[in-house]
Amino acid sequence: MRRPTKAPYSALLKRADALVAVWDGQPPAKGGGTAATVAEARASGLPVHVLWPAEARRG
């Protein structure tokens, strides 16, 4: 099974005014994912809003 690349996320970030991410702030277990997208958005100066409710748990 092929894993998605970050290219689609990079293209979306270039068109976005801000990023809203539901993320626990933890690094990814296998690279990429939300952590990489948030890092890329922050590096480009895009405003990032991270949501993670206190009662939420990683599955």
Buried (B, 14 or more C-beta within 10 A) or exposed (E): EEEEEBEEBBEEBEEBEEBEBEBEEEEEEEEBBBBBBBEBBEEEEBEBEEEEEEEEEEE
